[in-house]
């Protein structure tokens, strides 16, 4: 996977990936660590969303890819805020 991402670094996908990788990892790690949700179910949900985004890119439908990425980011933000609220209320 890393090889693919390095070779894609000069593409739009590579640029987007590089922009969000580090921050996304930090946020995901926190949200998963403090969440009361099932880690396996969360992994299935997020993976299915990632596949949906990649399918739109592969099909060349940039508009749908953009819509799915934005929704995915909003959902991730909501999960993170929920996890933070759970952590603060304990």
C-alpha positions in Angstrom: 0.0 0.0 0.0 2.8 2.4 0.9 4.4 1.8 -2.6 1.1 2.6 -4.2 0.8 5.8 -2.2 4.3 6.9 -3.0 3.8 6.3 -6.7 0.5 8.3 -6.5 2.1 11.2 -4.7 2.0 13.4 -7.8 -1.6 12.8 -8.5 -4.7 14.4 -7.0 -5.3 11.3 -4.9 -1.7 11.4 -3.6 -1.9 15.1 -2.7 -5.2 14.6 -0.8 -3.9 11.5 0.9 -0.7 13.4 2.1 -2.8 16.3 3.4 -5.0 14.2 5.6 -2.9 11.2 6.6 -1.1 12.5 9.7 -4.0 14.4 11.2 -6.5 11.7 10.4 -4.3 9.1 12.1 -4.2 11.2 15.3 -7.9 11.8 15.4 -8.8 8.2 14.6 -6.5 6.9 17.3 -8.1 9.1 19.9 -11.7 8.4 18.9 -11.1 4.7 18.7 -9.3 4.6 22.1 -12.1 6.3 24.0 -15.2 5.2 22.1 -17.7 2.8 23.5 -18.6 1.6 20.0 -17.4 -1.8 18.9 -14.0 -1.5 17.2 -14.8 -4.3 14.7 -18.1 -2.6 13.7 -16.4 0.8 13.4 -13.7 -0.7 11.2 -16.3 -2.3 8.9 -18.2 1.0 8.6 -15.1 3.1 7.9 -13.7 0.6 5.5 -16.9 0.4 3.5 -16.9 4.2 3.2 -13.3 4.2 2.1 -14.1 1.6 -0.6 -17.1 3.7 -1.7 -14.9 6.8 -2.1 -12.3 4.8 -4.1 -15.0 3.3 -6.3 -16.1 6.8 -7.3 -12.5 7.8 -8.1 -12.0 4.6 -10.2 -15.3 5.3 -12.1 -14.0 8.8 -12.7 -16.9 10.4 -10.9 -15.1 13.2 -9.1 -18.3 14.9 -7.9 -19.5 11.7 -6.2 -16.0 11.2 -4.7 -16.0 14.7 -3.3 -19.5 14.3 -1.8 -18.5 11.0 -0.2 -15.2 12.3 1.1 -16.9 15.3 2.7 -19.6 13.1 4.2 -17.0 10.7 5.5 -15.1 13.6 7.1 -18.3 14.9 8.7 -19.1 11.5 10.1 -15.6 11.1 11.5 -15.9 14.5 13.1 -19.2 13.5 14.7 -17.7 10.2 16.0 -14.7 12.1 17.4 -16.9 14.7 19.2 -19.1 11.9 20.5 -16.0 10.1 21.8 -14.7 13.3 23.4 -18.1 13.9 25.1 -18.1 10.3 26.4 -14.6 10.8 27.8 -15.4 14.1 29.5 -18.6 12.7 31.1 -16.8 9.8 32.7 
